Amino acid sequence: MTLARRIAREKRRVVLPIAVALAANVVIFAAAVLPLSRNVDHAADRAARAADSLAQARARHQAAQAVVSGRARADEDLQKFYREVLPADWTAARRITYVRLVQLAQQHGLRQARTGAEPQADRESALTRLQMTMQLTGDYPSIRQFIYDVESAPEFVVLENVALAQGQDANAPLMLTVEVSTYYWTKRDGE
């Protein structure tokens, strides 16, 4: 007889309740604890997925807020550009194109041969484009300095086309044809 059988037979009163308790623990473990531990594992997985989803949602929310604030800032900058940089009306636009360019030409010793200006309204925009064509004659350094001054002027003037030609005579002055534009408001919000 083995030692385990002998102990089980002699100590039956003690071993039997321990064996029943051990069997009951195994049954309870298999019936209750294992499913609950699986539920806990699934709950932990769901919590991790929910935390990931929350982090992604917060990131999307922050990105959306950045877009909204960026758009608001861009709208403010655009309105500031319209108010402070663009001429307010046709008179101001004519002043920064025609008057200013004539002054610059005279300042650099250029002679004005011909000038023309025309507004070009766009039905889909609140802005009107004032385009001016100017023909000047003079020497190369004066023309070069004139173009530099037009490009670096604080007024909003777009230098669209520059054409430089020399007359047939070798001593003839250079002829500069320059097209400039600016924009001004023709209608404002609420008008």
Residue, then its C-alpha position, 0 to 999 in steps of 0.5 A: m500500500t502506498l503512503a497516500r492511500r494509507i494516510a487517506r484511509e487513516k485520516r478519512r475524517v480530515v482528508l474527505p472534507i479537504a477533498v470536497a472543499l478542493a473539488a468545490n474550489v475547482v468547480i467554483f473556479a471553473a464556473a465563476v472565476l474563469p468567465l469573470s477573468r475573461n470578462v475582465d480581460h475583455a473589459a480591459d481591452r474595451a477600455a484600451r480601445a475606448a482610451d485610443s478612440l478618446a485620444q483620436a477624438r481629442a486629436r481631431h478636435q484639436a486639429a479642428q480647433a486649429v483650423v477654425s482659429g487659423r481660418a479666423r486669423a486668416d479672415e482677420d488678416l484678409q480684412k486688415f489687408y482690405r482696410e489698411v493696404l488696398p485703396a479705399d476707392w477709385t480716387a485713392a487707387r488712381r492716386i497710388t497708380y497715376v499720381r504716384l507713378v508720374q511723381l516717380a517718373q519725374q523724380h528719376g528724370l523720365r519723360q512721359a510719352r503716354t498714359g492710360a488707365e481703366p477700371q475693370a470690375d468683376r461681378e463675382s468680386a467686391l474688388t475692382r481692378l484699376q489697370m494703368t499703362m504708362q510709356l516713359t523714355g529715359d536712360y537705363p539707370s533712371i528706368r532701373q531705379f524707377i522700376y525698383d521704386v515702384e516694386s518697393a513702394p509701400e502702396f499696393v501696386v502690382l507691376e504686371n508687365v514691363a517692356l523695354a525698347q530702344g529707338q532706331d537711332a543709337n543715341a535715342p533714349l530707351m522706351l519703357t512701357v509698364e503696366v501696373s494694377t491695383y485693386y479697390w473696393t467697389k462694394r462692401d459687406g452689407e452694401 
